[in-house]
Amino acid sequence: MKTFGGPVLFLDRDDINTDEIIPARYLTEITKADLKPYILEDLKLPGFDPKGEKTRGARVIVTRANFGCGSSREHAPWVLEVNGITVVVGESFARIFRQNMFNCGMAAIELPKETVDRLFAYRDCPDANIALDLDGQVLTMSGGGRSDSCPFQIAPFDKALVMAGGWVDYADRNY
């Protein structure tokens, strides 16, 4: 089973779209692995380096509202997956992107703006880390010698998809 959590990449902006997650010019690649080097290549944020150590080492993304908007391509969750990202936490997600995350066995966790703001208070901690307890539905943020826990909601079927490793594994076990 996957580990859900790890070092955090903070992307402090609303409306990060699928073309910024994986540029459309790479959608002709043959395998998921071929997408790996292009993660977040076109995302423009002050001080953000898509090829930097923080991006390469991230296992969790904390972002703002409407993450994954734009085209409804499955490539956006795929590029996160092949880069080891298992969790995206935000105020909201584009509906199809969110479901594609669950279908790929990854967690898309929606939290209220005030809670996301509390998580962003850790962005300057070099050891910022999130641990996700899917069974207990609790997210724990730690870094800089402090920690903060918060509950989250996930629909039972979406949780089952994530726990199974995605839709294909879920279907293999249940049908």
Backbone torsions as a table, in degrees:
resi	resn	phi	psi	omega
1	MET	NA	144.9	179.2
2	LYS	-66.1	153.1	168.9
3	THR	-92.1	130.0	-178.7
4	PHE	-106.2	100.1	179.6
5	GLY	142.4	-178.9	179.7
6	GLY	135.5	-161.4	-179.4
7	PRO	-59.4	145.6	-171.5
8	VAL	-108.1	137.8	169.6
9	LEU	-108.3	120.8	-179.9
10	PHE	-94.9	123.4	177.5
11	LEU	-119.4	95.1	-169.4
12	ASP	-87.6	73.5	177.7
13	ARG	-162.3	145.3	170.8
14	ASP	-78.5	161.8	167.3
15	ASP	60.7	39.0	173.2
16	ILE	-74.9	119.2	-171.7
17	ASN	-97.5	169.9	-175.5
18	THR	-65.1	-27.8	176.0
19	ASP	-69.3	-26.4	175.7
20	GLU	-81.9	-29.1	177.8
21	ILE	-72.2	-46.6	173.4
22	ILE	-145.3	110.4	-177.7
23	PRO	-57.5	141.3	-176.2
24	ALA	-58.9	-27.1	-177.8
25	ARG	-64.4	-14.0	179.9
26	TYR	-101.3	4.4	-175.3
27	LEU	-73.4	-4.5	176.4
28	THR	-88.6	-3.6	178.4
29	GLU	-60.5	150.4	-171.8
30	ILE	-83.3	-37.8	-176.6
31	THR	-121.4	162.6	174.2
32	LYS	-58.5	-43.6	-177.8
33	ALA	-58.5	-32.3	178.9
34	ASP	-64.9	-21.2	179.7
35	LEU	-78.1	-21.8	-168.4
36	LYS	-46.5	-48.9	-175.0
37	PRO	-69.6	-9.4	-172.1
38	TYR	-102.0	8.3	-178.6
39	ILE	-56.1	128.2	174.2
40	LEU	56.0	21.6	-174.9
41	GLU	-57.5	-36.5	-177.2
42	ASP	-98.7	8.5	179.3
43	LEU	-76.3	125.8	180.0
44	LYS	-109.9	110.7	174.9
45	LEU	-140.0	143.2	178.6
46	PRO	-56.3	126.1	176.6
47	GLY	78.2	0.7	-177.9
48	PHE	-86.8	132.4	177.2
49	ASP	-122.4	108.7	-178.4
50	PRO	-63.8	-20.3	179.9
51	LYS	-100.3	1.8	-174.9
52	GLY	-75.0	168.1	-178.1
53	GLU	-60.7	-40.5	-180.0
54	LYS	-61.0	-39.9	178.9
55	THR	-69.2	-47.7	-178.8
56	ARG	-63.5	-33.3	-176.9
57	GLY	-89.2	-7.5	-175.2
58	ALA	-70.1	143.4	172.5
59	ARG	-121.4	-11.1	-179.8
60	VAL	-138.3	141.6	171.8
61	ILE	-113.5	133.3	169.9
62	VAL	-113.0	126.7	-174.7
63	THR	-140.4	-168.3	-177.3
64	ARG	-105.2	-139.2	-173.2
65	ALA	-89.9	150.5	170.7
66	ASN	64.0	37.6	177.9
67	PHE	-67.8	136.7	178.1
68	GLY	84.9	18.3	177.9
69	CYS	-71.5	171.9	179.6
70	GLY	100.8	-142.4	-177.2
71	SER	-65.4	145.9	-175.7
72	SER	-92.2	55.4	-177.5
73	ARG	-95.5	141.1	178.7
74	GLU	-74.0	-14.1	-179.2
75	HIS	-60.7	-30.0	-178.3
76	ALA	-63.1	-51.8	173.9
77	PRO	-64.0	-34.6	179.9
78	TRP	-58.8	-44.3	-177.8
79	VAL	-66.9	-32.8	174.4
80	LEU	-65.3	-46.7	-178.1
81	GLU	-58.2	-48.5	-177.2
82	VAL	-70.6	-13.0	175.1
83	ASN	-97.6	9.2	174.4
84	GLY	84.0	8.2	179.0
85	ILE	-84.5	123.1	-177.2
86	THR	-112.2	-12.5	-175.8
87	VAL	-140.2	135.1	167.6
88	VAL	-123.6	128.9	-179.5
89	VAL	-114.8	129.7	178.6
90	GLY	-160.0	174.9	178.3
91	GLU	-70.5	-35.4	178.1
92	SER	-164.0	164.0	179.9
93	PHE	-132.0	152.6	168.3
94	ALA	-62.2	138.5	-171.4
95	ARG	-56.1	-48.8	-176.7
96	ILE	-69.5	-40.4	176.9
97	PHE	-58.9	-46.4	-178.7
98	ARG	-57.9	-47.0	-180.0
99	GLN	-67.3	-36.1	176.0
100	ASN	-62.7	-35.0	175.7
101	MET	-59.4	-51.9	179.8
102	PHE	-61.3	-42.3	-179.7
103	ASN	-61.6	-27.5	178.0
104	CYS	-91.5	2.4	177.5
105	GLY	82.9	23.6	178.5
106	MET	-115.6	158.5	-176.3
107	ALA	-100.3	129.6	171.6
108	ALA	-113.0	106.1	-172.9
109	ILE	-104.8	118.7	178.1
110	GLU	-96.3	130.0	178.9
111	LEU	-131.9	154.1	177.3
112	PRO	-61.6	153.3	-179.3
113	LYS	-51.2	-43.0	-178.3
114	GLU	-61.4	-37.4	179.0
115	THR	-71.6	-42.6	177.2
116	VAL	-61.4	-39.2	176.0
117	ASP	-58.8	-41.1	177.7
118	ARG	-62.9	-38.3	177.9
119	LEU	-66.4	-39.3	179.1
120	PHE	-64.9	-18.0	176.4
121	ALA	-64.4	-15.2	179.3
122	TYR	-93.9	0.0	-171.2
123	ARG	-61.2	-24.8	179.7
124	ASP	-91.7	1.4	177.9
125	CYS	-83.8	118.6	-179.6
126	PRO	-63.8	-20.3	-179.6
127	ASP	-104.1	22.7	179.7
128	ALA	-56.9	128.3	-174.3
129	ASN	-145.1	143.4	174.3
130	ILE	-119.6	134.6	170.4
131	ALA	-112.9	132.5	-178.3
132	LEU	-115.2	120.8	174.6
133	ASP	-100.6	96.9	-177.7
134	LEU	-67.1	-39.4	179.7
135	ASP	-62.7	-48.4	-178.9
136	GLY	-84.0	-9.3	-179.0
137	GLN	54.4	52.9	177.5
138	VAL	-131.3	133.7	175.4
139	LEU	-106.8	132.2	177.0
140	THR	-121.0	121.1	177.2
141	MET	-99.8	134.0	176.8
142	SER	-138.1	157.6	178.2
143	GLY	158.5	150.3	177.8
144	GLY	61.3	28.0	178.0
145	GLY	79.8	9.9	178.2
146	ARG	-133.0	169.0	176.7
147	SER	-149.0	162.8	-176.3
148	ASP	-149.1	126.4	178.7
149	SER	-112.8	148.3	176.8
150	CYS	-149.7	143.8	176.5
151	PRO	-77.0	157.0	173.3
152	PHE	-140.6	161.1	178.7
153	GLN	-109.2	141.4	173.0
154	ILE	-145.3	133.5	-179.3
155	ALA	-61.4	143.7	-177.5
156	PRO	-54.3	-41.8	-179.8
157	PHE	-67.8	-41.9	178.0
158	ASP	-62.1	-41.2	177.4
159	LYS	-61.6	-42.6	178.9
160	ALA	-62.7	-39.2	177.0
161	LEU	-62.0	-46.1	-179.3
162	VAL	-64.0	-46.4	-178.6
163	MET	-63.4	-33.0	-179.5
164	ALA	-77.3	-19.0	-176.2
165	GLY	101.0	8.0	177.9
166	GLY	124.6	175.7	-174.3
167	TRP	-61.5	-44.7	-176.4
168	VAL	-62.4	-46.5	178.7
169	ASP	-65.6	-38.6	177.1
170	TYR	-60.8	-47.8	-178.9
171	ALA	-63.5	-41.7	178.2
172	ASP	-58.5	-37.1	-177.7
173	ARG	-81.9	-23.1	-170.2
174	ASN	-116.5	-8.2	-176.8
175	TYR	-129.5	NA	NA
